Each structure stands twice: as C-alpha cells, then as structure tokens.
Amino acid sequence: MKGRITMSKRCDQCELIPIVQIHNPAEYTLCVESFLRTVIKGDLEIVYASCPLEEVIDEQGRFYSRKLFHQFRCTKCGTIYGMYVDATQGGEIKINDKIFDPDDYEDKVES
C-alpha cells in the first residue's frame, strides 16, 4: 500500500509525543505550539496539513476551519502521528499507520 509504514516501537526522539484526547481549544492550541516547535527543531516533518500549521488560529483567535487535520513523521524512526480536532467537539493525537492521501477517497462523494 502506498505510504504505509508499520512501526512496532517509537524511538527516543518521538516517544514523548503524547497520544491523547484533546478536550478543548486551549489544549489544542498547546498541542499545535508543541508540534510546531518540534517541526522547527527538525524532529518531526509535516507530511499532510489541512491548513498551514502557523495559521490554525488567526489573530482574532478563530480557528482556520471547524475541522483540522495534520500529520507528522518522526525524522528518526518514521512513526506517523495524526492530530485531528473538531473545534466544537475536541480531537486527538494518535499514531497513524500511513500518510493520508486524499486520492484514496476519490470515490467518496461530498454531500
């Protein structure tokens, strides 16, 4: 399968990334800031983004959109992390088994 990576164990570079539920916008903001610092440091790379990470929240404190999704890959071991949030319901950070590819869902019709 295209983009699939199977990891049995996280490495020392990414093992501290929390696999958590996100309960409110304040928690999400903290997660975004943490991931952005890690990307700048070079420990993670962004492999998919529904919007630029720097634009998740605008100057007026509003979300870029109601639903946001970003994926990051550890530059050392390749583990893929997904961070999803629905601004009205919360979200999560979890390990994903592959990089999101919109073409995998081309047969789905938006309603």
N, C-alpha and C positions, 0 to 999 in steps of 0.2 A: 504494500500500500504506500502511496505517495506521502512522504513527510512523516511516516510513523517511526517513532523511536521508543524502544522499550527500555526502561531503566529499573533496576531492582533496588538501587540504593542511591540516595543523594550524596553528593560529595561534601567535603569540608567547606567549600566555597558557598554552597547554597543550602546547606542543611538547616540553617537558622531562619530561612524564609518560612513564615507561619502558614500553615494550612488551616484556615479559619473561616468562620462565618463573619460576614460584615453586617452589622445591625443598623447602622445609621450613617448619614452623610459625614459626620465628624470622623468616624472610624475609616470610612472610605478615603477621605482626604489624607489621613495619616498613611494609609497603605500606598496611595499614589505617590506621596512625597518620598516614602521609603524606597519604592521601586525605582523612582526617578534617580535618586542618589546612587542606587546600585547600578543602574544603567550607565550613569556618568562615570562611575568608578571603573566600569568595564567588566564587572562580574556577571551581568546579565545583558542580553541584547533583545530588543523588541523584535518579535517575528510576526506579529499581527496587531493592528490597532484600529478600533472603530473610529478613533479620532486621535490627534496628536496628544501625547501624554501631558504636555505642557498646557493644553487647552481644555482639560477635563472640566475645570471650573473657571468661569470667566471672572473679570474684575468686579462684577456685581455679585459674585458668589453663586451664580446659577450654573447648573450642570450643562455641558455641551449638548447632551440629549438625555432622555429618560433612561435608556438602556445603554450601557457602555461595556466593552469587552476588550481586554488587552491580553496578549500572550508574550511571555518572555522565555528565553532559553538561557540556561547556565552556560557560560563560555568555557567552563572547565569540563563538565560531565555531560552536557546536552539535555538535562532534565528540563521539561517544558512546564511552565506554570501559567495557569489561566486566572485572570482576575476579572470577574463579572460583577456588575452591580445594576440593579434597577433602583433608581433614585427614590422610588416610592415604597420599595419593599425590602431593600437590602441586597446582599450578594455574598460572594465567597471567593476565596483564593484556594485553588486546588491544583494538583498535578494533572496534566493532560497527557494523553498517550500519543497525540500527534498535533501538528500545527494546523490550525483552522485554515481551510481553503474554501472560499465561497463557491467555487466551481463544483465542489462535492454536493452542493444543494441546489444546483441549477434547475432541477425538475420540480422544485417546490414553488408553488405559486403564492405570491403575497396577496393577502386579502385586505 
